[in-house]
Amino acid sequence: MRVRTAAVLLALAACSSASVVPAAARTASGGTVFSHVVVDGGKDVVFGPATRRTVTIAWTAQDPDGVAASWAYLWHGPDTDDADGILPLYPPAGTCAAVSADRTTVTCTVAFVVDAARDLRHDALAGTWKVLASAQDDGDDWTETDVVATARLQRAAGVTVNASPEPVRKGRTLAVTGRLTRADWERGGRGGYAGQPVRLQFRAKGGSAYTTLKTVRSLSGGALKTTVAARTDGWFRFLFPGTATTGPATAAGDFVDVR
């Protein structure tokens, strides 16, 4: 946590024209405490190659001198001085509501648009991002905490399925194929996602839930291939649970008529 005088940060307090303040302006001290930091309702934020969506950050700021204004943004990298990603690039001040009459406690939110084609140009940006929070108190001191929470920004995945032959005699072998893909932020579009565990699931006709039959691993180009004995009418699907960098995906069920 760093506390800095408002004079040093006048440009940022006015419109946040810089995303990272020079290290020379930082001094260690006490200051505002940040808590209850939540990004997008606590869910992973998933982006396709051309996804454009609003992301929110909510937090609480407490300062015995009163909170005059507060900011928060997402950053990615080893530290704030060497961040390879900042969202939004020019962080606006949050909208803060006083919890106490003296504004020693406020709850704040900020919303900003993230355009994958513009803001997420490298696949290496997928994964864990940190939340930096800052505040100016009524005594003109500025507190900045580099990591008050984390959030995951993920590449969107997709998976398909096809079971054949259809119809099929009971007891015969069904070939179940498909493909697992994920968003390619660098090139646009989607590419095959190899080497990933994917669940083959089945829901019997008249049933309400899918059950997992086996787990297969995606091959080169994201190809999925397996076999299963035909037992009864129902739907087959592939389910990919996701990874730290890639969101989950579920194929629409493919119905097989067993005779």
C-alpha positions as a Python dict, from the first residue, in 0.01 Angstrom:
ca = {
    (1, 'M'): (0, 0, 0),
    (2, 'R'): (126, 349, -85),
    (3, 'V'): (12, 693, 31),
    (4, 'R'): (88, 996, -185),
    (5, 'T'): (-5, 1363, -171),
    (6, 'A'): (-276, 1489, -402),
    (7, 'A'): (-36, 1739, -562),
    (8, 'V'): (167, 1455, -707),
    (9, 'L'): (-146, 1298, -852),
    (10, 'L'): (-337, 1601, -972),
    (11, 'A'): (-359, 1483, -1332),
    (12, 'L'): (-487, 1141, -1232),
    (13, 'A'): (-738, 1287, -987),
    (14, 'A'): (-873, 1511, -1263),
    (15, 'C'): (-928, 1254, -1539),
    (16, 'S'): (-685, 966, -1477),
    (17, 'S'): (-475, 1051, -1780),
    (18, 'A'): (-204, 804, -1669),
    (19, 'S'): (-265, 446, -1566),
    (20, 'V'): (45, 395, -1351),
    (21, 'V'): (202, 662, -1128),
    (22, 'P'): (586, 682, -1127),
    (23, 'A'): (748, 478, -852),
    (24, 'A'): (935, 785, -728),
    (25, 'A'): (605, 935, -611),
    (26, 'R'): (528, 649, -376),
    (27, 'T'): (586, 644, -2),
    (28, 'A'): (493, 374, 246),
    (29, 'S'): (238, 474, 511),
    (30, 'G'): (-112, 403, 644),
    (31, 'G'): (-424, 517, 463),
    (32, 'T'): (-746, 399, 306),
    (33, 'V'): (-846, 36, 351),
    (34, 'F'): (-1021, -143, 64),
    (35, 'S'): (-1252, -441, 110),
    (36, 'H'): (-1542, -634, -47),
    (37, 'V'): (-1384, -605, -392),
    (38, 'V'): (-1584, -791, -657),
    (39, 'V'): (-1531, -804, -1033),
    (40, 'D'): (-1836, -871, -1250),
    (41, 'G'): (-2035, -1023, -967),
    (42, 'G'): (-1757, -1267, -879),
    (43, 'K'): (-1780, -1463, -1205),
    (44, 'D'): (-1506, -1537, -1455),
    (45, 'V'): (-1514, -1291, -1745),
    (46, 'V'): (-1511, -1477, -2078),
    (47, 'F'): (-1426, -1322, -2414),
    (48, 'G'): (-1457, -1453, -2766),
    (49, 'P'): (-1234, -1313, -3041),
    (50, 'A'): (-1469, -1020, -3102),
    (51, 'T'): (-1655, -991, -2771),
    (52, 'R'): (-1734, -638, -2657),
    (53, 'R'): (-1887, -618, -2310),
    (54, 'T'): (-1913, -408, -1998),
    (55, 'V'): (-1712, -515, -1694),
    (56, 'T'): (-1781, -384, -1344),
    (57, 'I'): (-1573, -352, -1028),
    (58, 'A'): (-1737, -290, -691),
    (59, 'W'): (-1554, -218, -366),
    (60, 'T'): (-1570, -56, -23),
    (61, 'A'): (-1322, 212, 87),
    (62, 'Q'): (-1270, 317, 450),
    (63, 'D'): (-1058, 606, 576),
    (64, 'P'): (-1078, 785, 914),
    (65, 'D'): (-1018, 1116, 733),
    (66, 'G'): (-1310, 1058, 495),
    (67, 'V'): (-1296, 937, 135),
    (68, 'A'): (-1309, 1213, -125),
    (69, 'A'): (-1276, 990, -434),
    (70, 'S'): (-1174, 637, -526),
    (71, 'W'): (-1057, 444, -832),
    (72, 'A'): (-1008, 79, -928),
    (73, 'Y'): (-884, -103, -1236),
    (74, 'L'): (-760, -441, -1358),
    (75, 'W'): (-397, -508, -1442),
    (76, 'H'): (-197, -808, -1563),
    (77, 'G'): (172, -881, -1526),
    (78, 'P'): (446, -932, -1268),
    (79, 'D'): (394, -591, -1106),
    (80, 'T'): (228, -258, -1181),
    (81, 'D'): (547, -105, -1322),
    (82, 'D'): (578, -388, -1576),
    (83, 'A'): (209, -453, -1641),
    (84, 'D'): (142, -592, -1989),
    (85, 'G'): (-231, -521, -1964),
    (86, 'I'): (-447, -254, -1798),
    (87, 'L'): (-828, -236, -1812),
    (88, 'P'): (-950, 24, -1863),
    (89, 'L'): (-642, 200, -1997),
    (90, 'Y'): (-755, 534, -1848),
    (91, 'P'): (-935, 442, -1524),
    (92, 'P'): (-1228, 671, -1443),
    (93, 'A'): (-1321, 757, -1086),
    (94, 'G'): (-1574, 520, -933),
    (95, 'T'): (-1924, 625, -841),
    (96, 'C'): (-1918, 622, -461),
    (97, 'A'): (-2204, 633, -212),
    (98, 'A'): (-2148, 727, 150),
    (99, 'V'): (-2226, 458, 406),
    (100, 'S'): (-2155, 697, 694),
    (101, 'A'): (-2242, 1067, 709),
    (102, 'D'): (-1876, 1166, 747),
    (103, 'R'): (-1783, 957, 440),
    (104, 'T'): (-1535, 752, 636),
    (105, 'T'): (-1689, 450, 461),
    (106, 'V'): (-1808, 453, 100),
    (107, 'T'): (-1914, 186, -146),
    (108, 'C'): (-1798, 238, -502),
    (109, 'T'): (-1855, 92, -847),
    (110, 'V'): (-1699, 151, -1185),
    (111, 'A'): (-1810, 11, -1521),
    (112, 'F'): (-1606, 8, -1839),
    (113, 'V'): (-1623, -153, -2182),
    (114, 'V'): (-1368, -417, -2282),
    (115, 'D'): (-1332, -490, -2652),
    (116, 'A'): (-1143, -816, -2705),
    (117, 'A'): (-1026, -718, -3053),
    (118, 'R'): (-880, -392, -2919),
    (119, 'D'): (-785, -462, -2556),
    (120, 'L'): (-692, -834, -2550),
    (121, 'R'): (-444, -870, -2833),
    (122, 'H'): (-231, -1145, -2677),
    (123, 'D'): (-345, -1492, -2572),
    (124, 'A'): (-101, -1471, -2280),
    (125, 'L'): (-335, -1216, -2120),
    (126, 'A'): (-583, -1495, -2043),
    (127, 'G'): (-586, -1600, -1680),
    (128, 'T'): (-559, -1416, -1349),
    (129, 'W'): (-572, -1035, -1341),
    (130, 'K'): (-528, -822, -1028),
    (131, 'V'): (-740, -535, -905),
    (132, 'L'): (-562, -215, -805),
    (133, 'A'): (-759, 24, -586),
    (134, 'S'): (-675, 381, -495),
    (135, 'A'): (-840, 664, -305),
    (136, 'Q'): (-797, 1028, -211),
    (137, 'D'): (-899, 1123, 141),
    (138, 'D'): (-1033, 1455, 263),
    (139, 'G'): (-685, 1548, 387),
    (140, 'D'): (-550, 1529, 30),
    (141, 'D'): (-353, 1208, 87),
    (142, 'W'): (-366, 935, -174),
    (143, 'T'): (-358, 561, -101),
    (144, 'E'): (-292, 297, -366),
    (145, 'T'): (-298, -79, -307),
    (146, 'D'): (-170, -285, -597),
    (147, 'V'): (-364, -605, -526),
    (148, 'V'): (-695, -591, -341),
    (149, 'A'): (-852, -883, -532),
    (150, 'T'): (-810, -1099, -840),
    (151, 'A'): (-1032, -1195, -1132),
    (152, 'R'): (-1002, -1432, -1424),
    (153, 'L'): (-1032, -1319, -1785),
    (154, 'Q'): (-1073, -1623, -2007),
    (155, 'R'): (-1077, -1720, -2372),
    (156, 'A'): (-1419, -1847, -2482),
    (157, 'A'): (-1438, -2216, -2576),
    (158, 'G'): (-1672, -2409, -2803),
    (159, 'V'): (-1736, -2779, -2849),
    (160, 'T'): (-1938, -2985, -3098),
    (161, 'V'): (-2064, -3344, -3101),
    (162, 'N'): (-2191, -3599, -3352),
    (163, 'A'): (-2293, -3957, -3275),
    (164, 'S'): (-2331, -4203, -3563),
    (165, 'P'): (-2472, -4410, -3719),
    (166, 'E'): (-2829, -4290, -3666),
    (167, 'P'): (-3047, -4487, -3619),
    (168, 'V'): (-2849, -4771, -3466),
    (169, 'R'): (-2930, -5121, -3348),
    (170, 'K'): (-2915, -5187, -2975),
    (171, 'G'): (-2576, -5312, -2865),
    (172, 'R'): (-2395, -5182, -3174),
    (173, 'T'): (-2104, -4942, -3149),
    (174, 'L'): (-2159, -4569, -3183),
    (175, 'A'): (-1878, -4343, -3295),
    (176, 'V'): (-1894, -4010, -3112),
    (177, 'T'): (-1686, -3730, -3259),
    (178, 'G'): (-1654, -3356, -3214),
    (179, 'R'): (-1408, -3070, -3185),
    (180, 'L'): (-1294, -2848, -2901),
    (181, 'T'): (-1198, -2492, -2995),
    (182, 'R'): (-1121, -2167, -2817),
    (183, 'A'): (-1090, -1801, -2902),
    (184, 'D'): (-764, -1686, -3057),
    (185, 'W'): (-724, -1328, -2937),
    (186, 'E'): (-405, -1273, -3134),
    (187, 'R'): (-523, -1380, -3479),
    (188, 'G'): (-899, -1349, -3439),
    (189, 'G'): (-1137, -1641, -3488),
    (190, 'R'): (-1099, -1973, -3311),
    (191, 'G'): (-842, -2251, -3305),
    (192, 'G'): (-837, -2615, -3197),
    (193, 'Y'): (-762, -2681, -2830),
    (194, 'A'): (-562, -3003, -2799),
    (195, 'G'): (-467, -3210, -2495),
    (196, 'Q'): (-770, -3121, -2283),
    (197, 'P'): (-998, -3357, -2085),
    (198, 'V'): (-1356, -3350, -2215),
    (199, 'R'): (-1649, -3545, -2070),
    (200, 'L'): (-1879, -3753, -2287),
    (201, 'Q'): (-2225, -3738, -2132),
    (202, 'F'): (-2559, -3906, -2203),
    (203, 'R'): (-2922, -3827, -2119),
    (204, 'A'): (-3178, -4099, -2180),
    (205, 'K'): (-3505, -4017, -2354),
    (206, 'G'): (-3750, -3917, -2081),
    (207, 'G'): (-3468, -3837, -1841),
    (208, 'S'): (-3392, -3495, -1696),
    (209, 'A'): (-3017, -3502, -1637),
    (210, 'Y'): (-2696, -3593, -1815),
    (211, 'T'): (-2452, -3843, -1667),
    (212, 'T'): (-2084, -3874, -1756),
    (213, 'L'): (-1993, -4193, -1944),
    (214, 'K'): (-1620, -4132, -1985),
    (215, 'T'): (-1355, -3865, -2019),
    (216, 'V'): (-1159, -3832, -2342),
    (217, 'R'): (-869, -3605, -2432),
    (218, 'S'): (-881, -3372, -2729),
    (219, 'L'): (-639, -3456, -3008),
    (220, 'S'): (-449, -3246, -3260),
    (221, 'G'): (-664, -2958, -3381),
    (222, 'G'): (-901, -3016, -3090),
    (223, 'A'): (-1051, -3334, -3242),
    (224, 'L'): (-1263, -3553, -3014),
    (225, 'K'): (-1308, -3922, -3092),
    (226, 'T'): (-1446, -4210, -2890),
    (227, 'T'): (-1688, -4504, -2910),
    (228, 'V'): (-1972, -4626, -2692),
    (229, 'A'): (-2227, -4908, -2707),
    (230, 'A'): (-2581, -4808, -2803),
    (231, 'R'): (-2817, -4898, -2517),
    (232, 'T'): (-3126, -4681, -2537),
    (233, 'D'): (-3265, -4371, -2709),
    (234, 'G'): (-3115, -4048, -2587),
    (235, 'W'): (-2881, -3755, -2632),
    (236, 'F'): (-2501, -3752, -2634),
    (237, 'R'): (-2295, -3441, -2568),
    (238, 'F'): (-1940, -3332, -2489),
    (239, 'L'): (-1876, -3108, -2189),
    (240, 'F'): (-1552, -2914, -2143),
    (241, 'P'): (-1519, -2791, -1780),
    (242, 'G'): (-1272, -2514, -1867),
    (243, 'T'): (-926, -2422, -1741),
    (244, 'A'): (-770, -2123, -1568),
    (245, 'T'): (-732, -1950, -1905),
    (246, 'T'): (-1030, -2086, -2098),
    (247, 'G'): (-1401, -2083, -2017),
    (248, 'P'): (-1625, -2392, -2010),
    (249, 'A'): (-1829, -2514, -2306),
    (250, 'T'): (-2108, -2766, -2358),
    (251, 'A'): (-2224, -2908, -2690),
    (252, 'A'): (-2591, -2924, -2779),
    (253, 'G'): (-2708, -3283, -2735),
    (254, 'D'): (-2715, -3512, -3041),
    (255, 'F'): (-3014, -3751, -3028),
    (256, 'V'): (-2965, -4115, -3127),
    (257, 'D'): (-3254, -4348, -3209),
    (258, 'V'): (-3172, -4699, -3082),
    (259, 'R'): (-3375, -4981, -3239),
}
